[in-house]
Amino acid sequence: MSRSVIQEKVAKLLSRQNGKPVLRPIKPLALKNEVASRRLKKGEATCVTEMSLLLACWKQNDFNNSVCSKEVSVFYRCVEKAQNMAKGKQGTQGRLLPKEANTLLKRFPNLSSEI
């Protein structure tokens, strides 16, 4: 309901009934045919505590793998779980990469005139 009120106010400000329109756009009101190429944000570091426990165990035992086998296995399990989570998140976000979006916008360009 409030959206229609806002649209009415914008239409009133843009109308030419009372002379010049109050709002005059600086740039044309049309979408560009490309998007900015931005990198995706990196996620948080995973398995940091497991890795620090493993390194502490190695330091205490002169880097002997046989003594720290429990910590090694816990760290590898954590890394495997994190990789599986990352694979699961990749395809399910529903967002296009900027390169893919630009390819689609080149195939199907926007109208060149104003809306």
N, CA, C and O atoms as a MOPAC input file, in Angstrom:
PM7 MOZYME 1SCF
protein

 N      0.81900 1    -1.17900 1     0.00000 1
 C      0.00000 1     0.00000 1     0.00000 1
 C      0.86700 1     1.24800 1     0.00000 1
 O      0.59800 1     2.18600 1    -0.75000 1
 N      1.90600 1     1.27300 1     0.83300 1
 C      2.77400 1     2.43900 1     0.88800 1
 C      3.57700 1     2.58400 1    -0.39800 1
 O      4.00600 1     3.67900 1    -0.76300 1
 N      3.77100 1     1.45700 1    -1.07700 1
 C      4.52900 1     1.50200 1    -2.32800 1
 C      3.76500 1     2.30400 1    -3.38200 1
 O      4.36600 1     3.07100 1    -4.13300 1
 N      2.45000 1     2.13000 1    -3.44100 1
 C      1.66100 1     2.87600 1    -4.42100 1
 C      1.63900 1     4.36900 1    -4.09400 1
 O      1.59200 1     5.20000 1    -5.00100 1
 N      1.67300 1     4.71100 1    -2.82000 1
 C      1.71200 1     6.11300 1    -2.41300 1
 C      3.03000 1     6.74300 1    -2.86300 1
 O      3.06300 1     7.86900 1    -3.35900 1
 N      4.10600 1     5.99200 1    -2.67800 1
 C      5.42100 1     6.48900 1    -3.10500 1
 C      5.44900 1     6.64700 1    -4.61900 1
 O      5.97600 1     7.63300 1    -5.13400 1
 N      4.88100 1     5.67300 1    -5.33200 1
 C      4.85900 1     5.76500 1    -6.79100 1
 C      4.04500 1     6.96900 1    -7.26100 1
 O      4.40700 1     7.62500 1    -8.23800 1
 N      2.94600 1     7.25700 1    -6.56300 1
 C      2.13900 1     8.42200 1    -6.91800 1
 C      2.92100 1     9.71700 1    -6.71100 1
 O      2.85600 1    10.62500 1    -7.53900 1
 N      3.66700 1     9.79800 1    -5.59200 1
 C      4.45500 1    10.99700 1    -5.32200 1
 C      5.55300 1    11.18600 1    -6.36300 1
 O      5.79800 1    12.30300 1    -6.81900 1
 N      6.21800 1    10.08300 1    -6.74100 1
 C      7.26500 1    10.17100 1    -7.75600 1
 C      6.66500 1    10.57300 1    -9.09500 1
 O      7.23300 1    11.40000 1    -9.80800 1
 N      5.52400 1     9.99700 1    -9.43900 1
 C      4.86600 1    10.36200 1   -10.69400 1
 C      4.48100 1    11.83400 1   -10.70400 1
 O      4.59600 1    12.50600 1   -11.72900 1
 N      4.01900 1    12.33700 1    -9.54800 1
 C      3.65100 1    13.75100 1    -9.44400 1
 C      4.87400 1    14.65200 1    -9.61300 1
 O      4.80800 1    15.68300 1   -10.28200 1
 N      6.00100 1    14.24800 1    -8.99500 1
 C      7.21800 1    15.05300 1    -9.10500 1
 C      7.79200 1    15.03000 1   -10.52500 1
 O      8.41900 1    15.99500 1   -10.96200 1
 N      7.57400 1    13.92600 1   -11.23600 1
 C      8.10300 1    13.81900 1   -12.59200 1
 C      7.14700 1    14.34700 1   -13.65900 1
 O      7.54900 1    14.52800 1   -14.80800 1
 N      5.90000 1    14.59300 1   -13.30000 1
 C      4.91400 1    15.01300 1   -14.29800 1
 C      5.21100 1    16.43100 1   -14.78100 1
 O      5.83700 1    17.22800 1   -14.08300 1
 N      4.74800 1    16.71900 1   -15.98200 1
 C      4.97700 1    18.03500 1   -16.58000 1
 C      3.70400 1    18.88500 1   -16.56200 1
 O      3.60100 1    19.86600 1   -17.29800 1
 N      2.74600 1    18.51500 1   -15.73200 1
 C      1.48600 1    19.26800 1   -15.67600 1
 C      1.70700 1    20.66700 1   -15.11700 1
 O      1.09400 1    21.62500 1   -15.58800 1
 N      2.56300 1    20.79400 1   -14.13400 1
 C      2.80200 1    22.09100 1   -13.49100 1
 C      4.07000 1    22.74800 1   -14.03000 1
 O      4.84400 1    23.30900 1   -13.25400 1
 N      4.29400 1    22.69200 1   -15.31700 1
 C      5.50400 1    23.28200 1   -15.88200 1
 C      6.62400 1    22.26700 1   -15.94900 1
 O      6.41600 1    21.13200 1   -16.37700 1
 N      7.81800 1    22.67400 1   -15.52600 1
 C      8.96600 1    21.77500 1   -15.56400 1
 C      8.84500 1    20.71700 1   -14.47100 1
 O      8.29200 1    20.99100 1   -13.40600 1
 N      9.35800 1    19.50900 1   -14.72400 1
 C      9.32200 1    18.50000 1   -13.65700 1
 C     10.28300 1    18.88100 1   -12.52600 1
 O     11.33400 1    19.47700 1   -12.76300 1
 N      9.90900 1    18.53000 1   -11.30800 1
 C     10.72400 1    18.85800 1   -10.14700 1
 C     12.00600 1    18.02600 1   -10.14900 1
 O     13.09000 1    18.54500 1    -9.88500 1
 N     11.87400 1    16.74300 1   -10.44700 1
 C     13.04000 1    15.85900 1   -10.51300 1
 C     13.46900 1    15.68600 1   -11.95800 1
 O     12.65800 1    15.33900 1   -12.81700 1
 N     14.74000 1    15.92800 1   -12.22300 1
 C     15.25900 1    15.70900 1   -13.56800 1
 C     16.45700 1    14.77800 1   -13.45200 1
 O     17.45100 1    15.13500 1   -12.81900 1
 N     16.38500 1    13.59700 1   -14.04700 1
 C     17.49500 1    12.65700 1   -13.91900 1
 C     18.74100 1    13.16400 1   -14.63900 1
 O     18.65600 1    13.73700 1   -15.72600 1
 N     19.89800 1    12.94600 1   -14.01900 1
 C     21.16800 1    13.36000 1   -14.60300 1
 C     21.57200 1    12.39700 1   -15.71300 1
 O     22.01200 1    12.80900 1   -16.78700 1
 N     21.41500 1    11.11700 1   -15.43300 1
 C     21.72600 1    10.07000 1   -16.41300 1
 C     20.42000 1     9.47200 1   -16.90000 1
 O     19.39700 1     9.59200 1   -16.22700 1
 N     20.43800 1     8.82500 1   -18.06600 1
 C     19.20600 1     8.19800 1   -18.54400 1
 C     18.76000 1     7.07000 1   -17.61100 1
 O     19.58200 1     6.34700 1   -17.04800 1
 N     17.45700 1     6.93800 1   -17.46300 1
 C     16.90100 1     5.93700 1   -16.56300 1
 C     16.78200 1     4.59200 1   -17.27800 1
 O     15.68100 1     4.08800 1   -17.49800 1
 N     17.90800 1     4.03400 1   -17.62900 1
 C     17.94700 1     2.72400 1   -18.27600 1
 C     19.10100 1     1.94100 1   -17.67400 1
 O     20.12400 1     2.51100 1   -17.29100 1
 N     18.92500 1     0.62900 1   -17.59400 1
 C     19.97300 1    -0.21800 1   -17.04100 1
 C     21.12500 1    -0.35600 1   -18.01800 1
 O     20.92500 1    -0.28800 1   -19.23100 1
 N     22.32600 1    -0.54900 1   -17.50100 1
 C     23.49000 1    -0.74700 1   -18.34900 1
 C     23.50200 1    -2.17400 1   -18.88100 1
 O     22.80400 1    -3.04500 1   -18.36000 1
 N     24.28700 1    -2.40600 1   -19.90700 1
 C     24.41100 1    -3.73900 1   -20.48500 1
 C     25.59600 1    -4.50000 1   -19.91800 1
 O     26.07100 1    -5.45200 1   -20.53800 1
 N     26.07800 1    -4.10200 1   -18.76200 1
 C     27.16900 1    -4.82200 1   -18.11400 1
 C     27.10400 1    -4.58300 1   -16.61800 1
 O     26.51800 1    -3.60300 1   -16.15800 1
 N     27.70400 1    -5.47500 1   -15.87400 1
 C     27.79200 1    -5.32000 1   -14.42600 1
 C     29.26000 1    -5.21500 1   -14.04200 1
 O     30.13900 1    -5.63500 1   -14.79300 1
 N     29.51700 1    -4.65400 1   -12.87600 1
 C     30.89400 1    -4.49600 1   -12.41000 1
 C     31.47800 1    -5.86100 1   -12.06300 1
 O     30.79500 1    -6.70600 1   -11.48400 1
 N     32.73500 1    -6.07300 1   -12.41600 1
 C     33.36900 1    -7.34200 1   -12.07000 1
 C     33.96300 1    -7.22500 1   -10.68500 1
 O     34.99300 1    -6.58100 1   -10.48400 1
 N     33.30800 1    -7.84700 1    -9.74700 1
 C     33.77300 1    -7.84700 1    -8.36600 1
 C     34.05600 1    -9.27200 1    -7.95200 1
 O     33.41000 1   -10.21500 1    -8.40700 1
 N     35.02100 1    -9.40500 1    -7.09400 1
 C     35.34100 1   -10.73600 1    -6.57900 1
 C     34.37600 1   -11.09800 1    -5.46600 1
 O     33.90300 1   -10.23900 1    -4.72000 1
 N     34.09900 1   -12.37500 1    -5.37300 1
 C     33.25800 1   -12.84400 1    -4.28200 1
 C     34.03700 1   -12.79100 1    -2.98300 1
 O     35.25200 1   -12.98800 1    -2.96600 1
 N     33.33600 1   -12.52800 1    -1.90800 1
 C     33.99800 1   -12.45200 1    -0.61500 1
 C     34.44600 1   -13.83900 1    -0.18300 1
 O     33.73400 1   -14.82800 1    -0.35800 1
 N     35.62700 1   -13.88500 1     0.37600 1
 C     36.14000 1   -15.14200 1     0.90300 1
 C     35.44000 1   -15.43700 1     2.21900 1
 O     35.07000 1   -14.52300 1     2.95600 1
 N     35.26400 1   -16.71000 1     2.50500 1
 C     34.62800 1   -17.10800 1     3.74600 1
 C     35.62000 1   -17.04900 1     4.90000 1
 O     36.79400 1   -16.72200 1     4.72100 1
 N     35.13400 1   -17.36400 1     6.05500 1
 C     35.99100 1   -17.37600 1     7.23100 1
 C     36.96500 1   -18.54200 1     7.15100 1
 O     36.71800 1   -19.53200 1     6.46200 1
 N     38.06800 1   -18.41000 1     7.86300 1
 C     39.02600 1   -19.50100 1     7.95100 1
 C     38.40600 1   -20.61400 1     8.79000 1
 O     37.82900 1   -20.36000 1     9.84800 1
 N     38.53000 1   -21.83200 1     8.31300 1
 C     37.93700 1   -22.95800 1     9.02800 1
 C     39.03600 1   -23.81300 1     9.63300 1
 O     40.18100 1   -23.78100 1     9.18400 1
 N     38.68300 1   -24.56500 1    10.63900 1
 C     39.57200 1   -25.54400 1    11.28500 1
 C     40.80900 1   -24.90700 1    11.91900 1
 O     41.84800 1   -25.56000 1    12.02500 1
 N     40.71900 1   -23.67300 1    12.33300 1
 C     41.86600 1   -22.98800 1    12.92400 1
 C     42.20700 1   -23.59800 1    14.27800 1
 O     43.38100 1   -23.79800 1    14.59100 1
 N     41.20100 1   -23.88900 1    15.07200 1
 C     41.48400 1   -24.45300 1    16.40300 1
 C     42.09100 1   -25.84600 1    16.29100 1
 O     43.01000 1   -26.19000 1    17.03300 1
 N     41.57000 1   -26.65200 1    15.35300 1
 C     42.12100 1   -27.99700 1    15.16400 1
 C     43.56900 1   -27.93200 1    14.70200 1
 O     44.41000 1   -28.71500 1    15.14200 1
 N     43.84900 1   -26.98400 1    13.80600 1
 C     45.21400 1   -26.84100 1    13.31400 1
 C     46.14600 1   -26.36700 1    14.42300 1
 O     47.28400 1   -26.82900 1    14.51200 1
 N     45.68000 1   -25.45500 1    15.26700 1
 C     46.54800 1   -24.97900 1    16.34900 1
 C     46.80900 1   -26.08900 1    17.37000 1
 O     47.90900 1   -26.18200 1    17.91500 1
 N     45.80200 1   -26.93200 1    17.63300 1
 C     46.02700 1   -28.07400 1    18.53100 1
 C     47.03800 1   -29.05600 1    17.93500 1
 O     47.87900 1   -29.60200 1    18.65000 1
 N     46.95100 1   -29.27400 1    16.63200 1
 C     47.88900 1   -30.16800 1    15.95400 1
 C     49.31300 1   -29.60700 1    16.01600 1
 O     50.26200 1   -30.34000 1    16.29600 1
 N     49.45400 1   -28.32900 1    15.75900 1
 C     50.79000 1   -27.71500 1    15.79900 1
 C     51.36400 1   -27.72300 1    17.21300 1
 O     52.56400 1   -27.93200 1    17.39000 1
 N     50.52700 1   -27.49800 1    18.21200 1
 C     50.99600 1   -27.54500 1    19.59700 1
 C     51.45200 1   -28.95300 1    19.96100 1
 O     52.46400 1   -29.12800 1    20.64000 1
 N     50.70600 1   -29.95100 1    19.50900 1
 C     51.09100 1   -31.34700 1    19.78400 1
 C     52.41600 1   -31.67900 1    19.10500 1
 O     53.28300 1   -32.31700 1    19.70200 1
 N     52.56700 1   -31.24800 1    17.86200 1
 C     53.83500 1   -31.50900 1    17.16100 1
 C     54.99900 1   -30.83400 1    17.87800 1
 O     56.07900 1   -31.41200 1    18.00500 1
 N     54.77500 1   -29.61500 1    18.34200 1
 C     55.85000 1   -28.89000 1    19.01700 1
 C     56.25400 1   -29.58700 1    20.31900 1
 O     57.43900 1   -29.67300 1    20.64000 1
 N     55.27400 1   -30.07900 1    21.05600 1
 C     55.57400 1   -30.77400 1    22.31400 1
 C     56.29100 1   -32.10500 1    22.08700 1
 O     57.09700 1   -32.53000 1    22.91500 1
 N     55.99800 1   -32.75500 1    20.97000 1
 C     56.52500 1   -34.10100 1    20.72800 1
 C     57.56700 1   -34.13000 1    19.61400 1
 O     57.73600 1   -35.16500 1    18.96800 1
 N     58.25900 1   -33.04200 1    19.37500 1
 C     59.32600 1   -32.94900 1    18.37100 1
 C     58.86400 1   -33.40100 1    16.98300 1
 O     59.56900 1   -34.13400 1    16.29000 1
 N     57.67500 1   -32.95200 1    16.59300 1
 C     57.10900 1   -33.20100 1    15.26600 1
 C     57.01200 1   -34.69500 1    14.93900 1
 O     57.28500 1   -35.12100 1    13.81700 1
 N     56.62200 1   -35.46500 1    15.93100 1
 C     56.43600 1   -36.90000 1    15.76000 1
 C     54.96700 1   -37.15200 1    15.41500 1
 O     54.07700 1   -36.89600 1    16.22500 1
 N     54.72800 1   -37.65400 1    14.20900 1
 C     53.36800 1   -37.86800 1    13.72900 1
 C     52.66200 1   -39.00100 1    14.46900 1
 O     51.44700 1   -38.94200 1    14.65900 1
 N     53.37900 1   -40.00600 1    14.88100 1
 C     52.74000 1   -41.16900 1    15.51000 1
 C     52.11300 1   -40.81100 1    16.85900 1
 O     51.07600 1   -41.36400 1    17.22500 1
 N     52.72900 1   -39.89800 1    17.59000 1
 C     52.18400 1   -39.49600 1    18.89400 1
 C     50.94500 1   -38.62300 1    18.71400 1
 O     50.02300 1   -38.67900 1    19.52900 1
 N     50.91800 1   -37.82200 1    17.65900 1
 C     49.82600 1   -36.85800 1    17.43700 1
 C     48.81400 1   -37.36400 1    16.40600 1
 O     48.19300 1   -36.55700 1    15.71300 1
 N     48.64100 1   -38.66100 1    16.29300 1
 C     47.74900 1   -39.20800 1    15.26600 1
 C     46.29300 1   -38.80100 1    15.50000 1
 O     45.54600 1   -38.60900 1    14.54000 1
 N     45.88400 1   -38.67000 1    16.75800 1
 C     44.51000 1   -38.27000 1    17.05600 1
 C     44.24700 1   -36.85200 1    16.54200 1
 O     43.22400 1   -36.60600 1    15.90400 1
 N     45.15800 1   -35.92600 1    16.81600 1
 C     44.99600 1   -34.53700 1    16.36600 1
 C     45.02700 1   -34.43400 1    14.84300 1
 O     44.30100 1   -33.63300 1    14.25300 1
 N     45.87300 1   -35.25100 1    14.20900 1
 C     45.95500 1   -35.24200 1    12.74600 1
 C     44.62400 1   -35.68700 1    12.15100 1
 O     44.11800 1   -35.06300 1    11.21800 1
 N     44.05900 1   -36.76500 1    12.68700 1
 C     42.79100 1   -37.27100 1    12.14700 1
 C     41.64400 1   -36.27200 1    12.38800 1
 O     40.78000 1   -36.09900 1    11.52800 1
 N     41.64200 1   -35.62100 1    13.55200 1
 C     40.61400 1   -34.61400 1    13.83000 1
 C     40.73600 1   -33.44800 1    12.85200 1
 O     39.72900 1   -32.94900 1    12.35100 1
 N     41.95500 1   -33.01600 1    12.58300 1
 C     42.17200 1   -31.90800 1    11.64600 1
 C     41.73200 1   -32.29600 1    10.23200 1
 O     41.07400 1   -31.50500 1     9.55700 1
 N     42.08200 1   -33.49100 1     9.77800 1
 C     41.69000 1   -33.91700 1     8.42700 1
 C     40.17400 1   -34.06200 1     8.30100 1
 O     39.60700 1   -33.74300 1     7.25600 1
 N     39.51700 1   -34.54100 1     9.35400 1
 C     38.05300 1   -34.63700 1     9.32600 1
 C     37.43000 1   -33.25300 1     9.21600 1
 O     36.47000 1   -33.05300 1     8.47200 1
 N     37.97700 1   -32.30400 1     9.95600 1
 C     37.46200 1   -30.93500 1     9.90900 1
 C     37.63800 1   -30.32600 1     8.51700 1
 O     36.73000 1   -29.67400 1     8.00200 1
 N     38.80000 1   -30.53800 1     7.91500 1
 C     39.06200 1   -30.01000 1     6.56900 1
 C     38.11000 1   -30.63800 1     5.55900 1
 O     37.58500 1   -29.94600 1     4.68700 1
 N     37.88600 1   -31.93200 1     5.67000 1
 C     36.98400 1   -32.62400 1     4.75000 1
 C     35.55400 1   -32.10100 1     4.88800 1
 O     34.85700 1   -31.90000 1     3.89400 1
 N     35.12700 1   -31.88500 1     6.13100 1
 C     33.78700 1   -31.35200 1     6.37700 1
 C     33.65600 1   -29.94400 1     5.79600 1
 O     32.63000 1   -29.61300 1     5.20100 1
 N     34.67900 1   -29.12300 1     5.96300 1
 C     34.64800 1   -27.74700 1     5.44100 1
 C     34.60600 1   -27.74600 1     3.91400 1
 O     33.90800 1   -26.92600 1     3.31800 1
 N     35.33700 1   -28.64600 1     3.28000 1
 C     35.32800 1   -28.72000 1     1.82000 1
 C     33.95900 1   -29.16000 1     1.31100 1
 O     33.47500 1   -28.63700 1     0.30700 1
 N     33.33500 1   -30.11300 1     1.99000 1
 C     31.99500 1   -30.55300 1     1.59400 1
 C     30.97900 1   -29.43000 1     1.75200 1
 O     30.08800 1   -29.27300 1     0.91800 1
 N     31.11100 1   -28.65400 1     2.81300 1
 C     30.20200 1   -27.51800 1     3.01300 1
 C     30.39600 1   -26.47500 1     1.91300 1
 O     29.42300 1   -25.90100 1     1.42400 1
 N     31.66000 1   -26.22600 1     1.51800 1
 C     31.93600 1   -25.23300 1     0.48100 1
 C     31.39100 1   -25.68800 1    -0.86400 1
 O     30.88000 1   -24.87500 1    -1.63500 1
 N     31.49500 1   -26.97800 1    -1.15100 1
 C     30.95200 1   -27.50100 1    -2.41500 1
 C     29.44300 1   -27.37400 1    -2.43900 1
 O     28.85700 1   -27.06800 1    -3.47700 1
 N     28.81900 1   -27.60500 1    -1.30900 1
 C     27.36500 1   -27.49800 1    -1.22500 1
 C     26.87200 1   -26.07900 1    -1.39200 1
 O     25.79900 1   -25.86500 1    -1.95700 1
 N     27.61800 1   -25.11100 1    -0.92100 1
 C     27.20600 1   -23.71000 1    -1.00400 1
 C     27.41900 1   -23.12100 1    -2.38900 1
 O     26.71800 1   -22.17800 1    -2.75600 1
 N     28.35400 1   -23.63500 1    -3.16800 1
 C     28.70800 1   -23.02400 1    -4.44700 1
 C     27.51700 1   -22.90600 1    -5.38300 1
 O     27.25300 1   -21.82000 1    -5.90000 1
 N     26.80400 1   -23.97500 1    -5.61100 1
 C     25.75400 1   -23.95400 1    -6.61200 1
 C     24.40100 1   -23.52000 1    -6.09700 1
 O     23.50900 1   -23.27400 1    -6.90900 1
 N     24.19500 1   -23.41000 1    -4.81100 1
 C     22.86400 1   -23.16600 1    -4.28300 1
 C     22.58600 1   -21.70200 1    -3.97400 1
 O     21.49400 1   -21.39300 1    -3.49700 1
 N     23.49300 1   -20.80800 1    -4.21200 1
 C     23.24800 1   -19.40800 1    -3.86400 1
 C     22.29600 1   -18.73500 1    -4.83600 1
 O     21.61200 1   -17.78600 1    -4.45400 1
 N     22.22800 1   -19.18400 1    -6.06000 1
 C     21.30200 1   -18.60000 1    -7.01300 1
 C     21.76100 1   -17.27900 1    -7.59400 1
 O     20.95200 1   -16.55000 1    -8.16900 1
 N     23.02900 1   -16.95400 1    -7.46200 1
 C     23.54800 1   -15.70800 1    -8.00800 1
 C     24.45500 1   -16.02300 1    -9.18500 1
 O     25.15000 1   -17.04000 1    -9.20100 1
 N     24.43700 1   -15.14400 1   -10.15700 1
 C     25.33000 1   -15.27700 1   -11.29900 1
 C     26.64700 1   -14.58900 1   -11.00600 1
 O     26.69400 1   -13.57800 1   -10.30600 1
 N     27.69600 1   -15.13900 1   -11.53900 1
 C     28.98500 1   -14.45800 1   -11.47800 1
 C     28.93900 1   -13.27300 1   -12.43700 1
 O     28.17800 1   -13.30100 1   -13.40400 1
 N     29.73900 1   -12.23000 1   -12.19100 1
 C     29.70500 1   -11.06300 1   -13.08400 1
 C     30.00300 1   -11.41900 1   -14.54400 1
 O     29.41100 1   -10.84100 1   -15.45600 1
 N     30.91200 1   -12.36200 1   -14.76400 1
 C     31.24400 1   -12.75700 1   -16.13400 1
 C     30.04000 1   -13.40200 1   -16.81800 1
 O     29.77100 1   -13.13400 1   -17.99000 1
 N     29.30700 1   -14.26200 1   -16.07900 1
 C     28.11900 1   -14.89600 1   -16.63700 1
 C     27.02200 1   -13.86800 1   -16.91900 1
 O     26.34500 1   -13.93400 1   -17.94500 1
 N     26.85600 1   -12.92100 1   -15.99700 1
 C     25.83500 1   -11.88500 1   -16.17400 1
 C     26.15400 1   -11.02000 1   -17.39000 1
 O     25.25400 1   -10.67000 1   -18.15400 1
 N     27.42500 1   -10.67300 1   -17.57600 1
 C     27.81200 1    -9.86800 1   -18.74000 1
 C     27.57500 1   -10.62600 1   -20.03500 1
 O     27.15700 1   -10.03400 1   -21.03000 1
 N     27.83900 1   -11.93200 1   -20.03500 1
 C     27.59900 1   -12.74300 1   -21.23200 1
 C     26.11600 1   -12.74300 1   -21.57300 1
 O     25.75000 1   -12.59300 1   -22.73900 1
 N     25.25900 1   -12.90900 1   -20.56900 1
 C     23.82000 1   -12.89700 1   -20.81300 1
 C     23.33100 1   -11.51700 1   -21.25700 1
 O     22.45700 1   -11.41100 1   -22.11700 1
 N     23.89500 1   -10.46500 1   -20.67000 1
 C     23.48200 1    -9.11600 1   -21.06100 1
 C     23.93900 1    -8.77400 1   -22.47700 1
 O     23.29100 1    -7.97600 1   -23.15400 1
 N     25.03200 1    -9.35700 1   -22.93100 1
 C     25.44300 1    -9.14500 1   -24.32900 1
 C     24.49100 1    -9.86000 1   -25.28400 1
 O     24.17900 1    -9.35200 1   -26.36100 1
 N     24.03300 1   -11.04400 1   -24.87600 1
 C     23.09700 1   -11.79200 1   -25.71800 1
 C     21.72600 1   -11.13800 1   -25.74700 1
 O     21.07100 1   -11.10100 1   -26.78900 1
 N     21.29200 1   -10.62100 1   -24.59800 1
 C     19.97200 1   -10.01200 1   -24.47200 1
 C     20.10900 1    -8.60400 1   -23.89800 1
 O     19.86500 1    -8.40600 1   -22.70800 1
 N     20.49700 1    -7.61400 1   -24.72300 1
 C     20.73200 1    -6.26600 1   -24.19700 1
 C     19.42900 1    -5.59700 1   -23.75600 1
 O     18.33700 1    -5.95100 1   -24.20300 1
 N     19.58500 1    -4.61800 1   -22.86500 1
 C     18.44700 1    -3.84900 1   -22.37900 1
 C     17.99700 1    -2.85700 1   -23.43200 1
 O     18.71000 1    -2.59000 1   -24.39900 1
 N     16.79700 1    -2.31100 1   -23.23300 1
 C     16.30700 1    -1.28500 1   -24.14500 1
 C     17.20500 1    -0.06700 1   -24.00600 1
 O     17.61100 1     0.28600 1   -22.89900 1
 N     17.51400 1     0.57100 1   -25.11500 1
 C     18.41500 1     1.72800 1   -25.05300 1
 C     17.68300 1     3.00400 1   -24.67700 1
 O     18.32500 1     3.99900 1   -24.34000 1
 N     16.35800 1     3.00300 1   -24.72600 1
 C     15.63100 1     4.22700 1   -24.37200 1
 C     15.27100 1     4.20800 1   -22.89500 1
 O     15.41500 1     3.19400 1   -22.21300 1
 N     14.80300 1     5.34200 1   -22.42300 1
 C     14.42800 1     5.46400 1   -21.01200 1
 C     13.13900 1     4.70600 1   -20.76300 1
 O     12.36100 1     4.43400 1   -21.67700 1
 N     12.93900 1     4.37400 1   -19.49500 1
 C     11.73300 1     3.62600 1   -19.10200 1
 C     10.54000 1     4.55300 1   -19.11300 1
 O      9.42500 1     4.12700 1   -18.81300 1

